[in-house]
Amino acid sequence: MESKDGFQEEGFVMSQTQKDYLDRAAKVLARIDNSYAYFPENETPVFNRGEGIYLYDPDGVEYLDMVAGYGTVNQGHTHPHIVQALLKQANLLAHTSATLSNVKVELAEKLAELSPIPETMVHFDLGGARATEGAKVLVRAYTGKPKVISFSNAFHGRSAGSLSMYNADQFQFLYNIQKDYYTAPYPYCRRCPFGKTCDSCSWECLGKVQDILRENRDVGGIIVEPALGARGYIFPPMDFFKRLRRICDEHGVLLISDEIQMGMGRLGAMFACELYDTVPDIILLAKSLGGTMWPLSAILGRRAIMQSVRPGTLGSTFAGAPLACGVGLASLEVFEMENLCEKSQTLGKYFLDSLRERASGFPLIVHIEGLGLAIGIEFELPNGDPATAEVERLHHMALRKRLLLQRGGPAKNMINMIPALTITREQIDEVVDRFVELLNDLLLEPKVVENMAASSAAVPPRTEEIIAKN
Ligand SMILES: Cc1ncc(COP(=O)(O)O)c(C=O)c1O
C-alpha cells in the first residue's frame, strides 16, 4: 500500500497496547490540539513514563526524546529535585488568591537577580501565549501605541491576544482577530527573502523594519524570537539583535524578546538575549520555567513598563500559584546545580560537530546549524526545492529506531534536535548513530530515489554549489 505522498505505507511497529490506546483515543479525544499533528493518526506514539532524555511506552520500550516538549523539558523528564519540590510544595500550600506566597516573592527575586534588564520586575502567568498577550497589553499601556512589529515565520502562541501579534493566517480567520501587527522578514539567510547572500547583504530585513517604523506612527514594540523555534530552527546573524535594539532606541519602541522556547539555557545562556549582547525591554519565559511539572510563564520587564497598568489588569486564577512558584524555584536550582547553561554550550558544540562530521555529506542534507543544544538540519532536493515529503517520511521512520525527532522549518523541511540539557556525550553518540542509520534507510526508499532523480534532471548551479560545500 502507498501513502498520499507515494511512500511505502510501512510505519513503525506499534505494540498492541499502544494500538489499544489509539483506538480508545479515537473515540473520546478531539483532534484539536497538536497531539495528532505530527504523525499519521493511527501511528501517534503513546507514552506513559519519562526519565531524563528517555520516554517509555506502556510496554516499557525506551525512546530517545530529541524534542523535549519543544523546550519544556530542559531539565529532563521527572527530574528528582523538581519532583521533590512539587510534592513538598503540594504538602505546604498549593493555592492562594489575591494574596502573596513566600515562594512567589522568592521566585520573582531570583528571576530579577538573573535578568539582564536593570531593576527587573516580574509578572507570572499560566503559559507562553498568555505571556505574549500580557506583553502586548504592557506595550500599549506604556507607549500608548496599539501595534507591534513581528517577524515572518514567528510563533507566539495560540490565543486571540497572542495571535493578534503575528502572521498566523492559519488561525486568524477562525478568531476574527484584529491584526495589530506589521510583519518584517526574519533573517533566514540561507533562503534570504531578498535573494541576497552573506557577501551582498545590506540588512534589507532590518531596512524593512525601519520602513515600517517611518511609515507608521502606531507601533509601540517589536516582538522577536532569539532564533525561530516553531518554524525553525533558524538562527539570525549574531549582531541582528544589537541592530534591532538600536532601531528600537532610535524610534522609541520597546524590544520584546520572546524566549519562551529559546531561553532557559536552550541556546547556551539562561537568557538568549545575553548571547547577543543585547538588553531588551521585556523578556518572556515559559516552558522550562515550570520544570516540566506545572504551567508557569513570566514577563520580565523594566520597572516603569511593569507599573504602567493597574493591579488586576493581567493574571488568572492559577497564575503564579504557590505550587507553580515552588516548582519554578526548583527548576532554576537545577540549572545552577547541574550547570545546564554551560552544558548546553559544550554539549551543543559536541552534538553539532558530530552531526556535521557524520551527516553533512548525505544527499538531501544541505545545512546543519546550531547554537547551544538547539540544532536545525535542513533538507533540500537537488534542484533546491525543500525536501518536505522526505523529511516527513524521515520523521516518521525515526520511530522505528525509537528516536523522537522534531520536524520544523518554514517549509517543514528541517529536522530539529532539541534534547534535554541533561543529555550526556554517550547519549549524543547514540542519537547520532541512530540518525545516520536512519539517513541510510531513507536513501534506500524507492520514492526518495525517484524524487531525487527527477529533481536532479534540472539542477540549478546554486544548489549544486550548496551540496558540494556541505
Ligand atoms: C516562541 C514561543 N512563544 C510562545 C509560545 C506559546 O507558548 P504556550 O504554548 O505555552 O502558550 C511558544 C510555544 O511553542 C513559543 O515557542
The ligand as a Gaussian input file, in Angstrom:
#p B3LYP/6-31G(d) Opt

LIG

0 1
 C        8.424000      31.336000      20.960000
 C        7.112000      30.896000      21.535000
 N        6.264000      31.820000      22.017000
 C        5.077000      31.467000      22.548000
 C        4.684000      30.152000      22.610000
 C        3.361000      29.771000      23.202000
 O        3.522000      29.117000      24.428000
 P        2.350000      28.217000      25.034000
 O        2.211000      27.036000      24.153000
 O        2.825000      27.883000      26.427000
 O        1.122000      29.058000      25.047000
 C        5.540000      29.155000      22.125000
 C        5.137000      27.744000      22.150000
 O        5.661000      26.886000      21.478000
 C        6.786000      29.540000      21.564000
 O        7.628000      28.631000      21.063000

